[in-house]
């Protein structure tokens, strides 16, 4: 069974700043809770994402057990959107669409994650019991970090 997580957030910056931050795989660990043990293994030296880019990570979402995760950037529309798709990892299916829409206050960022867990009915039970809450808490953490990173400044 596929699930969907949707979030949006107003960033108080220009599109170039937002794009530079989110299109660098090296910034992912900054917006992930420390207890997840999220580490980017690929070395891109802040190279911006491109279609076909493969990114390798380790992550420890449950009981500090490290898991390998590999995503592929399947779509890039510079300054507008990109999609990362899990090639290998803990999910049966993971597709994360990132969208950036400039507006009068800066940039509206939208995240749409479609995902499916492995293990059939056991995956469904795990989703209800804790996976859904865990994903929501990760995106709540991201929201707080990004609120600080791109906070509104008062101009006089």
Secondary structure in CASP SS format (residue, H / E / C, confidence):
PFRMAT SS
TARGET T0000
AUTHOR 0000-0000-0000
METHOD secondary structure of the structure
MODEL  1
X C 1.00
X E 1.00
X E 1.00
X E 1.00
X E 1.00
X E 1.00
X E 1.00
X E 1.00
X E 1.00
X E 1.00
X E 1.00
X C 1.00
X C 1.00
X C 1.00
X H 1.00
X H 1.00
X H 1.00
X H 1.00
X H 1.00
X H 1.00
X H 1.00
X H 1.00
X C 1.00
X E 1.00
X H 1.00
X H 1.00
X H 1.00
X H 1.00
X H 1.00
X H 1.00
X H 1.00
X C 1.00
X C 1.00
X H 1.00
X H 1.00
X H 1.00
X C 1.00
X C 1.00
X E 1.00
X E 1.00
X C 1.00
X C 1.00
X C 1.00
X C 1.00
X C 1.00
X C 1.00
X C 1.00
X E 1.00
X C 1.00
X C 1.00
X C 1.00
X C 1.00
X C 1.00
X E 1.00
X E 1.00
X E 1.00
X E 1.00
X E 1.00
X E 1.00
X C 1.00
X C 1.00
X C 1.00
X C 1.00
X C 1.00
X C 1.00
X C 1.00
X E 1.00
X E 1.00
X E 1.00
X E 1.00
X E 1.00
X E 1.00
X E 1.00
X E 1.00
X E 1.00
X E 1.00
X E 1.00
X C 1.00
X C 1.00
X C 1.00
X E 1.00
X E 1.00
X E 1.00
X E 1.00
X E 1.00
X E 1.00
X E 1.00
X E 1.00
X C 1.00
X C 1.00
X E 1.00
X E 1.00
X E 1.00
X E 1.00
X E 1.00
X E 1.00
X E 1.00
X E 1.00
X E 1.00
X E 1.00
X E 1.00
X E 1.00
X E 1.00
X C 1.00
X C 1.00
X E 1.00
X E 1.00
X E 1.00
X E 1.00
X E 1.00
X E 1.00
X E 1.00
X E 1.00
X E 1.00
X E 1.00
X E 1.00
X E 1.00
X C 1.00
X C 1.00
X H 1.00
X H 1.00
X H 1.00
X H 1.00
X H 1.00
X H 1.00
X H 1.00
X H 1.00
X H 1.00
X H 1.00
X H 1.00
X H 1.00
X H 1.00
X H 1.00
X H 1.00
X H 1.00
X H 1.00
X H 1.00
X H 1.00
X H 1.00
X H 1.00
X H 1.00
X H 1.00
X H 1.00
X H 1.00
X H 1.00
X H 1.00
X H 1.00
X H 1.00
X H 1.00
X C 1.00
X C 1.00
X C 1.00
X C 1.00
X C 1.00
X C 1.00
X C 1.00
END
